[in-house]
Amino acid sequence: MSIFQSMDASASGLTSQRLRMDLVSSNLANAQTTRAAQNADGEFEPYRRKMATFGTGQPSFKQMLKHAEGNNDSGGGVRATGIVEDQTPFELVYNPEHPDANEEGYVEMPNVDPLKEMVDLMSASRSYEANVTAFNASKGMLMKTLEIGQ
């Protein structure tokens, strides 16, 4: 087991939580965007909320070899496996003066809920802080180990 494995796990967590925060900021910035992308019919549709999916870190060849020998190494951290779009339906808002309004005067608005985004941002921020704390604790233990050797 590498002495830097805990730091690697914390670093992968930091990267993952930063991605979550980036997606939240993108979602909030586009919360009123009614023309974001073209659908299969060639019509523009509103912005769809984006979310990150996570999985365990990709095991290295060394970890796979140890696993084959019977030495289970549970390292690897976390990594983003993809970014998915939320498929909840768009909200219809009555605004007949809007350029994107349909024949009945309704505008499809993005499926971004600012309250949900703020909760997700707080969660990602706290997780980021926890990973920083774990990283600093690992660094402190390694520094104390070096002091013992002097």
PyMOL commands that set and color helices and strands:
alter all, ss='L'
color gray80, all
select helices_A, chain A and resi 5-29+61-69+114-148
alter helices_A, ss='H'
color red, helices_A
select strands_A, chain A and resi 37-38+44-45+50-56+78-85+91-94+106-109
alter strands_A, ss='S'
color yellow, strands_A
deselect
rebuild
show_as cartoon
